[in-house]
Amino acid sequence: MTKIAVDENLSNVRSLLTQEGFEVVPPAESSGASAFVISGMQENLLGIEDITEAVPVVDARGMTPQEVLSSLKDRLGKR
């Protein structure tokens, strides 16, 4: 199961990703996550300044949950 870290205030996105079979975790539990979905309300997720793994980050600002899902699938190569 693919782990996706999703901002906690994006409950509609969290629900859709769970229904689609993703393991959804809060950013604080993001170790091993394949991607991040952020709300765009913060510039530096969790204050992390040194990224050790390159994973996709989707800014959900202005997107529907379905658009976020589509973007994630594109970035993760899951169609």
C-alpha beads as a LAMMPS data file, in Angstrom:
LAMMPS data file: protein, C-alpha beads

79 atoms
78 bonds

1 atom types
1 bond types

-500.0 500.0 xlo xhi
-500.0 500.0 ylo yhi
-500.0 500.0 zlo zhi

Masses

1 110.0

Atoms # bond

1 1 1 0.000 0.000 0.000
2 1 1 1.371 3.407 -0.977
3 1 1 1.784 5.798 1.964
4 1 1 0.780 9.418 1.361
5 1 1 1.249 12.167 3.963
6 1 1 -1.708 14.576 3.825
7 1 1 -2.291 17.796 5.769
8 1 1 -4.850 17.102 8.463
9 1 1 -7.127 19.963 7.344
10 1 1 -7.672 18.272 3.952
11 1 1 -10.256 15.772 5.212
12 1 1 -12.010 15.431 1.845
13 1 1 -8.701 14.554 0.152
14 1 1 -7.792 12.174 2.971
15 1 1 -11.134 10.364 2.569
16 1 1 -10.833 9.978 -1.201
17 1 1 -7.249 8.713 -1.034
18 1 1 -8.227 6.172 1.635
19 1 1 -11.124 4.980 -0.543
20 1 1 -8.687 4.616 -3.445
21 1 1 -6.480 2.287 -1.400
22 1 1 -3.715 4.632 -0.252
23 1 1 -2.371 4.574 3.289
24 1 1 -2.999 8.145 4.464
25 1 1 -0.955 9.520 7.357
26 1 1 -0.489 12.951 8.914
27 1 1 2.720 14.809 8.022
28 1 1 4.139 14.103 11.488
29 1 1 4.084 10.375 10.626
30 1 1 5.454 10.780 7.110
31 1 1 8.521 8.549 7.393
32 1 1 8.561 6.391 4.287
33 1 1 5.803 8.342 2.529
34 1 1 5.794 8.207 -1.272
35 1 1 4.289 11.696 -1.598
36 1 1 2.978 14.690 0.331
37 1 1 -0.269 16.591 -0.160
38 1 1 -0.182 20.045 1.380
39 1 1 -2.858 22.688 1.724
40 1 1 -0.594 25.483 0.542
41 1 1 -1.032 27.305 3.839
42 1 1 2.543 26.753 4.879
43 1 1 5.755 27.253 2.999
44 1 1 7.954 24.785 4.843
45 1 1 6.180 21.576 5.802
46 1 1 7.150 20.674 9.375
47 1 1 10.116 23.056 9.249
48 1 1 12.081 20.564 7.182
49 1 1 14.931 22.295 5.422
50 1 1 17.032 19.360 4.298
51 1 1 15.228 16.833 2.163
52 1 1 16.766 13.389 2.199
53 1 1 14.418 11.801 -0.331
54 1 1 12.907 13.325 -3.409
55 1 1 9.175 12.614 -3.296
56 1 1 6.343 14.397 -5.080
57 1 1 4.616 17.242 -3.258
58 1 1 1.133 18.199 -4.415
59 1 1 -0.172 21.616 -3.386
60 1 1 -3.926 21.031 -3.096
61 1 1 -4.749 24.745 -3.022
62 1 1 -7.576 25.376 -5.492
63 1 1 -7.869 21.698 -6.472
64 1 1 -10.743 19.285 -6.032
65 1 1 -10.023 15.976 -4.274
66 1 1 -10.326 14.219 -7.650
67 1 1 -7.740 16.590 -9.175
68 1 1 -5.375 15.870 -6.264
69 1 1 -5.842 12.127 -6.815
70 1 1 -5.158 12.487 -10.532
71 1 1 -2.038 14.556 -9.875
72 1 1 -0.744 12.007 -7.368
73 1 1 -1.340 9.118 -9.742
74 1 1 0.476 10.993 -12.520
75 1 1 3.449 11.770 -10.308
76 1 1 3.617 8.266 -8.883
77 1 1 3.145 6.601 -12.273
78 1 1 -0.114 4.911 -11.250
79 1 1 -2.720 5.066 -13.961

Bonds

1 1 1 2
2 1 2 3
3 1 3 4
4 1 4 5
5 1 5 6
6 1 6 7
7 1 7 8
8 1 8 9
9 1 9 10
10 1 10 11
11 1 11 12
12 1 12 13
13 1 13 14
14 1 14 15
15 1 15 16
16 1 16 17
17 1 17 18
18 1 18 19
19 1 19 20
20 1 20 21
21 1 21 22
22 1 22 23
23 1 23 24
24 1 24 25
25 1 25 26
26 1 26 27
27 1 27 28
28 1 28 29
29 1 29 30
30 1 30 31
31 1 31 32
32 1 32 33
33 1 33 34
34 1 34 35
35 1 35 36
36 1 36 37
37 1 37 38
38 1 38 39
39 1 39 40
40 1 40 41
41 1 41 42
42 1 42 43
43 1 43 44
44 1 44 45
45 1 45 46
46 1 46 47
47 1 47 48
48 1 48 49
49 1 49 50
50 1 50 51
51 1 51 52
52 1 52 53
53 1 53 54
54 1 54 55
55 1 55 56
56 1 56 57
57 1 57 58
58 1 58 59
59 1 59 60
60 1 60 61
61 1 61 62
62 1 62 63
63 1 63 64
64 1 64 65
65 1 65 66
66 1 66 67
67 1 67 68
68 1 68 69
69 1 69 70
70 1 70 71
71 1 71 72
72 1 72 73
73 1 73 74
74 1 74 75
75 1 75 76
76 1 76 77
77 1 77 78
78 1 78 79
